[in-house]
Amino acid sequence: MTNTKERAEDTCPIAYQCRLSLSTRTVNHLADLLRRHLKAIRSRWRILAPGKIAVIVLAVLRHDQRLADMAGGSNVSESTVRRWRDELIGLLAAQAPRLDRALKKIAKKGGEAVLVDGTLIRTQRRTGKADRRNYSGKHRSHGLHFLALTDENGRLIWISAARPGRTHDNTAARHDHILAHLRAVGLGALADLGFRGLDNDILNPVIVTGYTATRTHNLTSGQKEANRVLAVGRAPVEHGFAHLKNWRILTKLRTDPARATRLLRALLVLTNLEINR
């Protein structure tokens, strides 16, 4: 048997197709955003048109496609796709609303309350002591903690910066001054038991949480009914998180935690584009 470098048959790179379950409006928004950016920085050309770049980046975000796979199918390098992804994420994150402006907008529309909750975005487990703070005992997994606000219909209006996974909801809310921002615009908030103790104003509470039983005190029928009503009112916030986590890149983050804040805020903008189409 002799060695040969000849191929057994003619081969060529194979590119497969998959359905990108996003609206044309979302693709056009991202493409227009890139066109305006290229005009602002006076970039003469890109190897692909802005529309095709938008589709590639959306495929990476929506289906968690590997950068090398998308690069091979488009005849560009992996570093080029990575640069496009980071560039568009930065442009989208800049469009995410600030907390004070988001609450003022809800108040101007006649809203009376918002829904607040925290969530854990799982990340890859990293070695070393520095990653221990990202371990969440509640979820028994490594990740990053995010605090989010939605309106009464479950539409995401704001998301916080990334914090270590062990961060408690109350701690995150205090760092972001959620209570002060709500009082400033005259809005209330519905929250779960993780936010108990955040608002100690008994006469005029802003953040409403449920009742909890103790070893020496069982809940009355009225308190149980109040918890059921609160649970129904808080249900849309879970729908908001579900829409956000439809972006499969959040299944298990492989990006640098320092860039996770921009990524989540960019996905918030894209999620609202899809919901409001």
Disulfide bonds with the S-S distance in Angstrom:
none
